[in-house]
Amino acid sequence: MKMSYRFNRGDLQSLREVFLEEVYACDLPFAPRTILDLGANIGLASIWFSGRFGLCPPPELSLLAVEPVPENAAVVEMNFRDNHIFGEVVRAAAGQSSGEAWFEAPAESNLGRLSSKAAPDPGLRVPVVGIRELLHRFPGGLVDLVKMDIEGGEEDLLGHDTDWLDGVKALIVEWHDDKADSRPLIRNVESAGFHHQRINTAHQDNLSLFVRQSHLSL
């Protein structure tokens, strides 16, 4: 395994969380073969998932990493090449529908988030790809596992129009309650047919695992 990263606070924090603390470690009732990584940052979670589970061999798409900051996405692409990961990098943010949006990109590489034009410094103008379009890139429009760490953008994806969850078996979500109240979002996902549990509370108190109820007995 070869990992490229930069000596900044965000990259180093992500390295600690993903590989030292293994915050995404959890018991799943199936081995994911396809993964959608929303808020990929520099691709460390994608590398970790790929090493833990093994993914679909070519020609099927097995991993889609979505990251709007060009500098971060370039490191994701480097990490995929160096680790022979059969996946694609989408240089965009994820949203309910495709278009463009303002994106606040602070110095900490892992804290970027969608912002509004009315903000004092709205940041970059980035493309947005609709969540359903992202799912349709996978075989049959279905994905085994969605990892979501999008700094409050979870409210847009899980706060309304959650029919896209029909194509998902499991989700791991990092909440950002300072930007979006997680409680109604958790209820929305549960109402879509998922069992909810907190994971890795020894390291973080804002990580949830959702598994579709129909897969719990597998």
PyMOL commands that place a pseudoatom at each C-alpha (Angstrom):
pseudoatom trace, name=CA, resn=MET, resi=1, chain=A, elem=C, hetatm=0, pos=[0.000, 0.000, 0.000]
pseudoatom trace, name=CA, resn=LYS, resi=2, chain=A, elem=C, hetatm=0, pos=[1.309, 3.413, -0.981]
pseudoatom trace, name=CA, resn=MET, resi=3, chain=A, elem=C, hetatm=0, pos=[-0.343, 6.602, 0.246]
pseudoatom trace, name=CA, resn=SER, resi=4, chain=A, elem=C, hetatm=0, pos=[0.254, 10.119, -0.966]
pseudoatom trace, name=CA, resn=TYR, resi=5, chain=A, elem=C, hetatm=0, pos=[-0.666, 12.984, 1.328]
pseudoatom trace, name=CA, resn=ARG, resi=6, chain=A, elem=C, hetatm=0, pos=[0.440, 16.494, 2.179]
pseudoatom trace, name=CA, resn=PHE, resi=7, chain=A, elem=C, hetatm=0, pos=[1.850, 17.831, 5.411]
pseudoatom trace, name=CA, resn=ASN, resi=8, chain=A, elem=C, hetatm=0, pos=[-1.167, 19.894, 6.346]
pseudoatom trace, name=CA, resn=ARG, resi=9, chain=A, elem=C, hetatm=0, pos=[-3.534, 19.549, 9.260]
pseudoatom trace, name=CA, resn=GLY, resi=10, chain=A, elem=C, hetatm=0, pos=[-6.431, 18.140, 7.246]
pseudoatom trace, name=CA, resn=ASP, resi=11, chain=A, elem=C, hetatm=0, pos=[-4.474, 15.405, 5.479]
pseudoatom trace, name=CA, resn=LEU, resi=12, chain=A, elem=C, hetatm=0, pos=[-2.714, 14.328, 8.662]
pseudoatom trace, name=CA, resn=GLN, resi=13, chain=A, elem=C, hetatm=0, pos=[-5.955, 14.277, 10.647]
pseudoatom trace, name=CA, resn=SER, resi=14, chain=A, elem=C, hetatm=0, pos=[-7.577, 12.127, 7.958]
pseudoatom trace, name=CA, resn=LEU, resi=15, chain=A, elem=C, hetatm=0, pos=[-4.599, 9.772, 7.990]
pseudoatom trace, name=CA, resn=ARG, resi=16, chain=A, elem=C, hetatm=0, pos=[-4.920, 9.353, 11.756]
pseudoatom trace, name=CA, resn=GLU, resi=17, chain=A, elem=C, hetatm=0, pos=[-8.672, 8.793, 11.690]
pseudoatom trace, name=CA, resn=VAL, resi=18, chain=A, elem=C, hetatm=0, pos=[-8.787, 6.372, 8.769]
pseudoatom trace, name=CA, resn=PHE, resi=19, chain=A, elem=C, hetatm=0, pos=[-5.685, 4.236, 9.284]
pseudoatom trace, name=CA, resn=LEU, resi=20, chain=A, elem=C, hetatm=0, pos=[-4.673, 4.591, 12.931]
pseudoatom trace, name=CA, resn=GLU, resi=21, chain=A, elem=C, hetatm=0, pos=[-8.083, 4.828, 14.597]
pseudoatom trace, name=CA, resn=GLU, resi=22, chain=A, elem=C, hetatm=0, pos=[-9.905, 2.943, 11.807]
pseudoatom trace, name=CA, resn=VAL, resi=23, chain=A, elem=C, hetatm=0, pos=[-13.058, 4.939, 12.376]
pseudoatom trace, name=CA, resn=TYR, resi=24, chain=A, elem=C, hetatm=0, pos=[-14.845, 3.207, 9.498]
pseudoatom trace, name=CA, resn=ALA, resi=25, chain=A, elem=C, hetatm=0, pos=[-14.378, -0.278, 10.934]
pseudoatom trace, name=CA, resn=CYS, resi=26, chain=A, elem=C, hetatm=0, pos=[-17.783, -1.856, 11.554]
pseudoatom trace, name=CA, resn=ASP, resi=27, chain=A, elem=C, hetatm=0, pos=[-19.619, -5.147, 11.256]
pseudoatom trace, name=CA, resn=LEU, resi=28, chain=A, elem=C, hetatm=0, pos=[-21.545, -5.459, 8.027]
pseudoatom trace, name=CA, resn=PRO, resi=29, chain=A, elem=C, hetatm=0, pos=[-23.777, -8.458, 7.236]
pseudoatom trace, name=CA, resn=PHE, resi=30, chain=A, elem=C, hetatm=0, pos=[-22.296, -8.606, 3.731]
pseudoatom trace, name=CA, resn=ALA, resi=31, chain=A, elem=C, hetatm=0, pos=[-19.017, -7.775, 2.002]
pseudoatom trace, name=CA, resn=PRO, resi=32, chain=A, elem=C, hetatm=0, pos=[-19.448, -4.593, -0.052]
pseudoatom trace, name=CA, resn=ARG, resi=33, chain=A, elem=C, hetatm=0, pos=[-18.371, -4.971, -3.663]
pseudoatom trace, name=CA, resn=THR, resi=34, chain=A, elem=C, hetatm=0, pos=[-19.278, -1.457, -4.785]
pseudoatom trace, name=CA, resn=ILE, resi=35, chain=A, elem=C, hetatm=0, pos=[-18.669, 1.763, -2.872]
pseudoatom trace, name=CA, resn=LEU, resi=36, chain=A, elem=C, hetatm=0, pos=[-19.627, 5.401, -3.381]
pseudoatom trace, name=CA, resn=ASP, resi=37, chain=A, elem=C, hetatm=0, pos=[-17.304, 7.717, -1.445]
pseudoatom trace, name=CA, resn=LEU, resi=38, chain=A, elem=C, hetatm=0, pos=[-18.951, 11.129, -1.007]
pseudoatom trace, name=CA, resn=GLY, resi=39, chain=A, elem=C, hetatm=0, pos=[-16.448, 13.689, 0.256]
pseudoatom trace, name=CA, resn=ALA, resi=40, chain=A, elem=C, hetatm=0, pos=[-13.426, 11.615, -0.713]
pseudoatom trace, name=CA, resn=ASN, resi=41, chain=A, elem=C, hetatm=0, pos=[-10.882, 14.256, 0.343]
pseudoatom trace, name=CA, resn=ILE, resi=42, chain=A, elem=C, hetatm=0, pos=[-7.556, 12.651, -0.740]
pseudoatom trace, name=CA, resn=GLY, resi=43, chain=A, elem=C, hetatm=0, pos=[-8.913, 9.120, -1.059]
pseudoatom trace, name=CA, resn=LEU, resi=44, chain=A, elem=C, hetatm=0, pos=[-7.767, 7.577, 2.222]
pseudoatom trace, name=CA, resn=ALA, resi=45, chain=A, elem=C, hetatm=0, pos=[-11.166, 6.096, 3.072]
pseudoatom trace, name=CA, resn=SER, resi=46, chain=A, elem=C, hetatm=0, pos=[-11.413, 4.665, -0.437]
pseudoatom trace, name=CA, resn=ILE, resi=47, chain=A, elem=C, hetatm=0, pos=[-8.009, 3.010, -0.029]
pseudoatom trace, name=CA, resn=TRP, resi=48, chain=A, elem=C, hetatm=0, pos=[-9.009, 1.629, 3.380]
pseudoatom trace, name=CA, resn=PHE, resi=49, chain=A, elem=C, hetatm=0, pos=[-12.310, 0.212, 2.096]
pseudoatom trace, name=CA, resn=SER, resi=50, chain=A, elem=C, hetatm=0, pos=[-10.627, -1.310, -0.938]
pseudoatom trace, name=CA, resn=GLY, resi=51, chain=A, elem=C, hetatm=0, pos=[-8.012, -3.029, 1.214]
pseudoatom trace, name=CA, resn=ARG, resi=52, chain=A, elem=C, hetatm=0, pos=[-10.547, -4.266, 3.754]
pseudoatom trace, name=CA, resn=PHE, resi=53, chain=A, elem=C, hetatm=0, pos=[-13.174, -5.643, 1.414]
pseudoatom trace, name=CA, resn=GLY, resi=54, chain=A, elem=C, hetatm=0, pos=[-11.655, -6.129, -2.009]
pseudoatom trace, name=CA, resn=LEU, resi=55, chain=A, elem=C, hetatm=0, pos=[-13.876, -4.799, -4.751]
pseudoatom trace, name=CA, resn=CYS, resi=56, chain=A, elem=C, hetatm=0, pos=[-15.308, -5.830, -8.092]
pseudoatom trace, name=CA, resn=PRO, resi=57, chain=A, elem=C, hetatm=0, pos=[-12.687, -6.574, -10.753]
pseudoatom trace, name=CA, resn=PRO, resi=58, chain=A, elem=C, hetatm=0, pos=[-12.850, -4.799, -14.124]
pseudoatom trace, name=CA, resn=PRO, resi=59, chain=A, elem=C, hetatm=0, pos=[-14.814, -4.160, -16.263]
pseudoatom trace, name=CA, resn=GLU, resi=60, chain=A, elem=C, hetatm=0, pos=[-17.427, -3.292, -13.618]
pseudoatom trace, name=CA, resn=LEU, resi=61, chain=A, elem=C, hetatm=0, pos=[-17.082, -0.009, -11.742]
pseudoatom trace, name=CA, resn=SER, resi=62, chain=A, elem=C, hetatm=0, pos=[-16.369, -0.786, -8.090]
pseudoatom trace, name=CA, resn=LEU, resi=63, chain=A, elem=C, hetatm=0, pos=[-15.515, 2.539, -6.485]
pseudoatom trace, name=CA, resn=LEU, resi=64, chain=A, elem=C, hetatm=0, pos=[-16.569, 6.100, -7.220]
pseudoatom trace, name=CA, resn=ALA, resi=65, chain=A, elem=C, hetatm=0, pos=[-14.850, 8.877, -5.266]
pseudoatom trace, name=CA, resn=VAL, resi=66, chain=A, elem=C, hetatm=0, pos=[-16.542, 12.281, -5.339]
pseudoatom trace, name=CA, resn=GLU, resi=67, chain=A, elem=C, hetatm=0, pos=[-14.403, 15.284, -4.386]
pseudoatom trace, name=CA, resn=PRO, resi=68, chain=A, elem=C, hetatm=0, pos=[-14.939, 18.915, -5.523]
pseudoatom trace, name=CA, resn=VAL, resi=69, chain=A, elem=C, hetatm=0, pos=[-11.591, 20.492, -4.539]
pseudoatom trace, name=CA, resn=PRO, resi=70, chain=A, elem=C, hetatm=0, pos=[-9.243, 20.082, -7.524]
pseudoatom trace, name=CA, resn=GLU, resi=71, chain=A, elem=C, hetatm=0, pos=[-6.091, 19.813, -5.410]
pseudoatom trace, name=CA, resn=ASN, resi=72, chain=A, elem=C, hetatm=0, pos=[-7.638, 17.071, -3.272]
pseudoatom trace, name=CA, resn=ALA, resi=73, chain=A, elem=C, hetatm=0, pos=[-9.028, 15.209, -6.289]
pseudoatom trace, name=CA, resn=ALA, resi=74, chain=A, elem=C, hetatm=0, pos=[-5.577, 15.153, -7.889]
pseudoatom trace, name=CA, resn=VAL, resi=75, chain=A, elem=C, hetatm=0, pos=[-4.215, 13.334, -4.825]
pseudoatom trace, name=CA, resn=VAL, resi=76, chain=A, elem=C, hetatm=0, pos=[-7.136, 10.872, -4.951]
pseudoatom trace, name=CA, resn=GLU, resi=77, chain=A, elem=C, hetatm=0, pos=[-6.255, 10.055, -8.557]
pseudoatom trace, name=CA, resn=MET, resi=78, chain=A, elem=C, hetatm=0, pos=[-2.608, 9.558, -7.600]
pseudoatom trace, name=CA, resn=ASN, resi=79, chain=A, elem=C, hetatm=0, pos=[-3.582, 7.247, -4.728]
pseudoatom trace, name=CA, resn=PHE, resi=80, chain=A, elem=C, hetatm=0, pos=[-5.851, 5.201, -6.994]
pseudoatom trace, name=CA, resn=ARG, resi=81, chain=A, elem=C, hetatm=0, pos=[-3.100, 4.768, -9.581]
pseudoatom trace, name=CA, resn=ASP, resi=82, chain=A, elem=C, hetatm=0, pos=[-0.436, 3.867, -7.038]
pseudoatom trace, name=CA, resn=ASN, resi=83, chain=A, elem=C, hetatm=0, pos=[-2.668, 1.286, -5.339]
pseudoatom trace, name=CA, resn=HIS, resi=84, chain=A, elem=C, hetatm=0, pos=[-4.136, -0.180, -8.536]
pseudoatom trace, name=CA, resn=ILE, resi=85, chain=A, elem=C, hetatm=0, pos=[-7.662, 0.666, -7.420]
pseudoatom trace, name=CA, resn=PHE, resi=86, chain=A, elem=C, hetatm=0, pos=[-10.250, 0.193, -10.152]
pseudoatom trace, name=CA, resn=GLY, resi=87, chain=A, elem=C, hetatm=0, pos=[-12.283, 3.298, -9.503]
pseudoatom trace, name=CA, resn=GLU, resi=88, chain=A, elem=C, hetatm=0, pos=[-13.172, 6.689, -10.850]
pseudoatom trace, name=CA, resn=VAL, resi=89, chain=A, elem=C, hetatm=0, pos=[-12.762, 10.154, -9.382]
pseudoatom trace, name=CA, resn=VAL, resi=90, chain=A, elem=C, hetatm=0, pos=[-15.543, 12.681, -9.938]
pseudoatom trace, name=CA, resn=ARG, resi=91, chain=A, elem=C, hetatm=0, pos=[-14.289, 16.237, -9.505]
pseudoatom trace, name=CA, resn=ALA, resi=92, chain=A, elem=C, hetatm=0, pos=[-17.538, 17.622, -8.158]
pseudoatom trace, name=CA, resn=ALA, resi=93, chain=A, elem=C, hetatm=0, pos=[-19.749, 17.918, -5.102]
pseudoatom trace, name=CA, resn=ALA, resi=94, chain=A, elem=C, hetatm=0, pos=[-22.757, 15.641, -4.623]
pseudoatom trace, name=CA, resn=GLY, resi=95, chain=A, elem=C, hetatm=0, pos=[-26.250, 17.100, -4.446]
pseudoatom trace, name=CA, resn=GLN, resi=96, chain=A, elem=C, hetatm=0, pos=[-29.889, 16.349, -5.108]
pseudoatom trace, name=CA, resn=SER, resi=97, chain=A, elem=C, hetatm=0, pos=[-29.506, 17.516, -8.712]
pseudoatom trace, name=CA, resn=SER, resi=98, chain=A, elem=C, hetatm=0, pos=[-26.681, 18.390, -11.076]
pseudoatom trace, name=CA, resn=GLY, resi=99, chain=A, elem=C, hetatm=0, pos=[-25.524, 21.949, -11.639]
pseudoatom trace, name=CA, resn=GLU, resi=100, chain=A, elem=C, hetatm=0, pos=[-23.048, 24.300, -10.005]
pseudoatom trace, name=CA, resn=ALA, resi=101, chain=A, elem=C, hetatm=0, pos=[-22.619, 25.670, -6.500]
pseudoatom trace, name=CA, resn=TRP, resi=102, chain=A, elem=C, hetatm=0, pos=[-20.326, 27.747, -4.360]
pseudoatom trace, name=CA, resn=PHE, resi=103, chain=A, elem=C, hetatm=0, pos=[-17.842, 25.785, -2.292]
pseudoatom trace, name=CA, resn=GLU, resi=104, chain=A, elem=C, hetatm=0, pos=[-15.966, 27.070, 0.752]
pseudoatom trace, name=CA, resn=ALA, resi=105, chain=A, elem=C, hetatm=0, pos=[-12.457, 25.587, 0.757]
pseudoatom trace, name=CA, resn=PRO, resi=106, chain=A, elem=C, hetatm=0, pos=[-10.613, 26.508, 3.989]
pseudoatom trace, name=CA, resn=ALA, resi=107, chain=A, elem=C, hetatm=0, pos=[-6.924, 25.861, 4.617]
pseudoatom trace, name=CA, resn=GLU, resi=108, chain=A, elem=C, hetatm=0, pos=[-7.808, 22.593, 6.390]
pseudoatom trace, name=CA, resn=SER, resi=109, chain=A, elem=C, hetatm=0, pos=[-8.102, 20.262, 3.410]
pseudoatom trace, name=CA, resn=ASN, resi=110, chain=A, elem=C, hetatm=0, pos=[-10.814, 18.094, 4.994]
pseudoatom trace, name=CA, resn=LEU, resi=111, chain=A, elem=C, hetatm=0, pos=[-13.272, 20.831, 6.013]
pseudoatom trace, name=CA, resn=GLY, resi=112, chain=A, elem=C, hetatm=0, pos=[-14.540, 22.095, 2.648]
pseudoatom trace, name=CA, resn=ARG, resi=113, chain=A, elem=C, hetatm=0, pos=[-18.290, 22.529, 2.292]
pseudoatom trace, name=CA, resn=LEU, resi=114, chain=A, elem=C, hetatm=0, pos=[-20.928, 23.922, 0.011]
pseudoatom trace, name=CA, resn=SER, resi=115, chain=A, elem=C, hetatm=0, pos=[-21.720, 27.530, 0.797]
pseudoatom trace, name=CA, resn=SER, resi=116, chain=A, elem=C, hetatm=0, pos=[-24.030, 30.257, -0.396]
pseudoatom trace, name=CA, resn=LYS, resi=117, chain=A, elem=C, hetatm=0, pos=[-23.232, 33.160, -2.686]
pseudoatom trace, name=CA, resn=ALA, resi=118, chain=A, elem=C, hetatm=0, pos=[-24.331, 35.453, 0.143]
pseudoatom trace, name=CA, resn=ALA, resi=119, chain=A, elem=C, hetatm=0, pos=[-21.502, 34.232, 2.385]
pseudoatom trace, name=CA, resn=PRO, resi=120, chain=A, elem=C, hetatm=0, pos=[-18.715, 36.778, 3.074]
pseudoatom trace, name=CA, resn=ASP, resi=121, chain=A, elem=C, hetatm=0, pos=[-16.321, 34.589, 1.085]
pseudoatom trace, name=CA, resn=PRO, resi=122, chain=A, elem=C, hetatm=0, pos=[-18.349, 32.026, -0.891]
pseudoatom trace, name=CA, resn=GLY, resi=123, chain=A, elem=C, hetatm=0, pos=[-15.166, 30.401, -2.233]
pseudoatom trace, name=CA, resn=LEU, resi=124, chain=A, elem=C, hetatm=0, pos=[-14.915, 28.326, -5.404]
pseudoatom trace, name=CA, resn=ARG, resi=125, chain=A, elem=C, hetatm=0, pos=[-17.525, 27.710, -8.044]
pseudoatom trace, name=CA, resn=VAL, resi=126, chain=A, elem=C, hetatm=0, pos=[-17.696, 23.916, -8.447]
pseudoatom trace, name=CA, resn=PRO, resi=127, chain=A, elem=C, hetatm=0, pos=[-19.773, 21.440, -10.444]
pseudoatom trace, name=CA, resn=VAL, resi=128, chain=A, elem=C, hetatm=0, pos=[-22.432, 19.426, -8.623]
pseudoatom trace, name=CA, resn=VAL, resi=129, chain=A, elem=C, hetatm=0, pos=[-23.462, 15.936, -9.726]
pseudoatom trace, name=CA, resn=GLY, resi=130, chain=A, elem=C, hetatm=0, pos=[-26.879, 14.644, -8.698]
pseudoatom trace, name=CA, resn=ILE, resi=131, chain=A, elem=C, hetatm=0, pos=[-26.903, 11.662, -6.362]
pseudoatom trace, name=CA, resn=ARG, resi=132, chain=A, elem=C, hetatm=0, pos=[-29.104, 9.613, -8.701]
pseudoatom trace, name=CA, resn=GLU, resi=133, chain=A, elem=C, hetatm=0, pos=[-26.706, 10.218, -11.580]
pseudoatom trace, name=CA, resn=LEU, resi=134, chain=A, elem=C, hetatm=0, pos=[-23.860, 8.990, -9.387]
pseudoatom trace, name=CA, resn=LEU, resi=135, chain=A, elem=C, hetatm=0, pos=[-25.759, 5.813, -8.514]
pseudoatom trace, name=CA, resn=HIS, resi=136, chain=A, elem=C, hetatm=0, pos=[-26.552, 5.169, -12.181]
pseudoatom trace, name=CA, resn=ARG, resi=137, chain=A, elem=C, hetatm=0, pos=[-22.831, 4.887, -12.899]
pseudoatom trace, name=CA, resn=PHE, resi=138, chain=A, elem=C, hetatm=0, pos=[-22.813, 1.587, -11.015]
pseudoatom trace, name=CA, resn=PRO, resi=139, chain=A, elem=C, hetatm=0, pos=[-24.079, -1.680, -12.507]
pseudoatom trace, name=CA, resn=GLY, resi=140, chain=A, elem=C, hetatm=0, pos=[-27.862, -1.717, -12.277]
pseudoatom trace, name=CA, resn=GLY, resi=141, chain=A, elem=C, hetatm=0, pos=[-27.825, 1.688, -10.566]
pseudoatom trace, name=CA, resn=LEU, resi=142, chain=A, elem=C, hetatm=0, pos=[-27.156, -0.059, -7.234]
pseudoatom trace, name=CA, resn=VAL, resi=143, chain=A, elem=C, hetatm=0, pos=[-24.348, 0.416, -4.712]
pseudoatom trace, name=CA, resn=ASP, resi=144, chain=A, elem=C, hetatm=0, pos=[-23.514, -1.667, -1.656]
pseudoatom trace, name=CA, resn=LEU, resi=145, chain=A, elem=C, hetatm=0, pos=[-22.024, 1.043, 0.562]
pseudoatom trace, name=CA, resn=VAL, resi=146, chain=A, elem=C, hetatm=0, pos=[-22.162, 4.828, 0.582]
pseudoatom trace, name=CA, resn=LYS, resi=147, chain=A, elem=C, hetatm=0, pos=[-19.678, 6.683, 2.759]
pseudoatom trace, name=CA, resn=MET, resi=148, chain=A, elem=C, hetatm=0, pos=[-20.762, 10.281, 3.378]
pseudoatom trace, name=CA, resn=ASP, resi=149, chain=A, elem=C, hetatm=0, pos=[-18.523, 12.936, 4.921]
pseudoatom trace, name=CA, resn=ILE, resi=150, chain=A, elem=C, hetatm=0, pos=[-19.611, 16.189, 3.303]
pseudoatom trace, name=CA, resn=GLU, resi=151, chain=A, elem=C, hetatm=0, pos=[-19.472, 18.762, 6.109]
pseudoatom trace, name=CA, resn=GLY, resi=152, chain=A, elem=C, hetatm=0, pos=[-23.165, 19.496, 6.486]
pseudoatom trace, name=CA, resn=GLY, resi=153, chain=A, elem=C, hetatm=0, pos=[-24.160, 18.641, 2.919]
pseudoatom trace, name=CA, resn=GLU, resi=154, chain=A, elem=C, hetatm=0, pos=[-25.856, 15.557, 4.350]
pseudoatom trace, name=CA, resn=GLU, resi=155, chain=A, elem=C, hetatm=0, pos=[-28.890, 17.755, 5.037]
pseudoatom trace, name=CA, resn=ASP, resi=156, chain=A, elem=C, hetatm=0, pos=[-29.457, 18.239, 1.302]
pseudoatom trace, name=CA, resn=LEU, resi=157, chain=A, elem=C, hetatm=0, pos=[-29.120, 14.523, 0.515]
pseudoatom trace, name=CA, resn=LEU, resi=158, chain=A, elem=C, hetatm=0, pos=[-30.959, 13.098, 3.532]
pseudoatom trace, name=CA, resn=GLY, resi=159, chain=A, elem=C, hetatm=0, pos=[-33.313, 15.913, 4.508]
pseudoatom trace, name=CA, resn=HIS, resi=160, chain=A, elem=C, hetatm=0, pos=[-35.739, 15.401, 1.613]
pseudoatom trace, name=CA, resn=ASP, resi=161, chain=A, elem=C, hetatm=0, pos=[-36.237, 13.372, -1.581]
pseudoatom trace, name=CA, resn=THR, resi=162, chain=A, elem=C, hetatm=0, pos=[-34.557, 10.285, -0.155]
pseudoatom trace, name=CA, resn=ASP, resi=163, chain=A, elem=C, hetatm=0, pos=[-35.928, 7.866, -2.760]
pseudoatom trace, name=CA, resn=TRP, resi=164, chain=A, elem=C, hetatm=0, pos=[-32.345, 7.435, -4.031]
pseudoatom trace, name=CA, resn=LEU, resi=165, chain=A, elem=C, hetatm=0, pos=[-31.717, 5.321, -0.923]
pseudoatom trace, name=CA, resn=ASP, resi=166, chain=A, elem=C, hetatm=0, pos=[-33.691, 2.539, -2.629]
pseudoatom trace, name=CA, resn=GLY, resi=167, chain=A, elem=C, hetatm=0, pos=[-30.487, 1.742, -4.556]
pseudoatom trace, name=CA, resn=VAL, resi=168, chain=A, elem=C, hetatm=0, pos=[-28.280, 1.518, -1.438]
pseudoatom trace, name=CA, resn=LYS, resi=169, chain=A, elem=C, hetatm=0, pos=[-27.622, -1.397, 0.938]
pseudoatom trace, name=CA, resn=ALA, resi=170, chain=A, elem=C, hetatm=0, pos=[-25.677, 0.468, 3.645]
pseudoatom trace, name=CA, resn=LEU, resi=171, chain=A, elem=C, hetatm=0, pos=[-24.382, 3.917, 4.551]
pseudoatom trace, name=CA, resn=ILE, resi=172, chain=A, elem=C, hetatm=0, pos=[-21.705, 5.252, 6.848]
pseudoatom trace, name=CA, resn=VAL, resi=173, chain=A, elem=C, hetatm=0, pos=[-22.392, 8.903, 7.628]
pseudoatom trace, name=CA, resn=GLU, resi=174, chain=A, elem=C, hetatm=0, pos=[-20.290, 11.425, 9.520]
pseudoatom trace, name=CA, resn=TRP, resi=175, chain=A, elem=C, hetatm=0, pos=[-22.604, 14.037, 11.008]
pseudoatom trace, name=CA, resn=HIS, resi=176, chain=A, elem=C, hetatm=0, pos=[-21.842, 17.729, 11.429]
pseudoatom trace, name=CA, resn=ASP, resi=177, chain=A, elem=C, hetatm=0, pos=[-24.421, 18.963, 13.917]
pseudoatom trace, name=CA, resn=ASP, resi=178, chain=A, elem=C, hetatm=0, pos=[-22.912, 22.427, 13.985]
pseudoatom trace, name=CA, resn=LYS, resi=179, chain=A, elem=C, hetatm=0, pos=[-24.082, 22.767, 10.373]
pseudoatom trace, name=CA, resn=ALA, resi=180, chain=A, elem=C, hetatm=0, pos=[-27.058, 20.374, 10.124]
pseudoatom trace, name=CA, resn=ASP, resi=181, chain=A, elem=C, hetatm=0, pos=[-29.137, 18.729, 12.872]
pseudoatom trace, name=CA, resn=SER, resi=182, chain=A, elem=C, hetatm=0, pos=[-28.585, 14.986, 12.475]
pseudoatom trace, name=CA, resn=ARG, resi=183, chain=A, elem=C, hetatm=0, pos=[-31.689, 13.868, 14.396]
pseudoatom trace, name=CA, resn=PRO, resi=184, chain=A, elem=C, hetatm=0, pos=[-34.323, 14.376, 11.668]
pseudoatom trace, name=CA, resn=LEU, resi=185, chain=A, elem=C, hetatm=0, pos=[-31.896, 13.046, 9.070]
pseudoatom trace, name=CA, resn=ILE, resi=186, chain=A, elem=C, hetatm=0, pos=[-31.403, 9.829, 11.035]
pseudoatom trace, name=CA, resn=ARG, resi=187, chain=A, elem=C, hetatm=0, pos=[-35.173, 9.420, 11.274]
pseudoatom trace, name=CA, resn=ASN, resi=188, chain=A, elem=C, hetatm=0, pos=[-35.485, 9.928, 7.509]
pseudoatom trace, name=CA, resn=VAL, resi=189, chain=A, elem=C, hetatm=0, pos=[-32.975, 7.177, 6.759]
pseudoatom trace, name=CA, resn=GLU, resi=190, chain=A, elem=C, hetatm=0, pos=[-34.617, 4.836, 9.265]
pseudoatom trace, name=CA, resn=SER, resi=191, chain=A, elem=C, hetatm=0, pos=[-37.988, 5.525, 7.626]
pseudoatom trace, name=CA, resn=ALA, resi=192, chain=A, elem=C, hetatm=0, pos=[-36.440, 4.478, 4.299]
pseudoatom trace, name=CA, resn=GLY, resi=193, chain=A, elem=C, hetatm=0, pos=[-35.958, 0.969, 5.722]
pseudoatom trace, name=CA, resn=PHE, resi=194, chain=A, elem=C, hetatm=0, pos=[-32.578, 1.106, 7.450]
pseudoatom trace, name=CA, resn=HIS, resi=195, chain=A, elem=C, hetatm=0, pos=[-31.384, -0.024, 10.875]
pseudoatom trace, name=CA, resn=HIS, resi=196, chain=A, elem=C, hetatm=0, pos=[-29.246, 2.621, 12.603]
pseudoatom trace, name=CA, resn=GLN, resi=197, chain=A, elem=C, hetatm=0, pos=[-26.374, 2.297, 15.024]
pseudoatom trace, name=CA, resn=ARG, resi=198, chain=A, elem=C, hetatm=0, pos=[-23.531, 4.495, 16.178]
pseudoatom trace, name=CA, resn=ILE, resi=199, chain=A, elem=C, hetatm=0, pos=[-20.034, 3.200, 15.446]
pseudoatom trace, name=CA, resn=ASN, resi=200, chain=A, elem=C, hetatm=0, pos=[-16.557, 3.791, 16.865]
pseudoatom trace, name=CA, resn=THR, resi=201, chain=A, elem=C, hetatm=0, pos=[-17.758, 6.029, 19.677]
pseudoatom trace, name=CA, resn=ALA, resi=202, chain=A, elem=C, hetatm=0, pos=[-14.410, 5.563, 21.433]
pseudoatom trace, name=CA, resn=HIS, resi=203, chain=A, elem=C, hetatm=0, pos=[-12.854, 7.813, 18.796]
pseudoatom trace, name=CA, resn=GLN, resi=204, chain=A, elem=C, hetatm=0, pos=[-15.734, 9.904, 17.436]
pseudoatom trace, name=CA, resn=ASP, resi=205, chain=A, elem=C, hetatm=0, pos=[-19.296, 10.590, 18.518]
pseudoatom trace, name=CA, resn=ASN, resi=206, chain=A, elem=C, hetatm=0, pos=[-20.636, 11.572, 15.110]
pseudoatom trace, name=CA, resn=LEU, resi=207, chain=A, elem=C, hetatm=0, pos=[-20.461, 8.402, 13.005]
pseudoatom trace, name=CA, resn=SER, resi=208, chain=A, elem=C, hetatm=0, pos=[-23.502, 6.306, 12.074]
pseudoatom trace, name=CA, resn=LEU, resi=209, chain=A, elem=C, hetatm=0, pos=[-23.904, 3.027, 10.242]
pseudoatom trace, name=CA, resn=PHE, resi=210, chain=A, elem=C, hetatm=0, pos=[-27.178, 2.325, 8.454]
pseudoatom trace, name=CA, resn=VAL, resi=211, chain=A, elem=C, hetatm=0, pos=[-27.914, -1.149, 7.064]
pseudoatom trace, name=CA, resn=ARG, resi=212, chain=A, elem=C, hetatm=0, pos=[-31.028, -1.924, 5.069]
pseudoatom trace, name=CA, resn=GLN, resi=213, chain=A, elem=C, hetatm=0, pos=[-33.315, -4.049, 7.214]
pseudoatom trace, name=CA, resn=SER, resi=214, chain=A, elem=C, hetatm=0, pos=[-33.702, -6.689, 4.501]
pseudoatom trace, name=CA, resn=HIS, resi=215, chain=A, elem=C, hetatm=0, pos=[-29.946, -7.405, 4.631]
pseudoatom trace, name=CA, resn=LEU, resi=216, chain=A, elem=C, hetatm=0, pos=[-29.577, -7.791, 8.396]
pseudoatom trace, name=CA, resn=SER, resi=217, chain=A, elem=C, hetatm=0, pos=[-30.191, -11.520, 8.306]
pseudoatom trace, name=CA, resn=LEU, resi=218, chain=A, elem=C, hetatm=0, pos=[-27.744, -12.210, 5.468]
for i in range(1, 218): cmd.bond("trace and resi %d" % i, "trace and resi %d" % (i + 1))
show_as sticks, trace
zoom trace
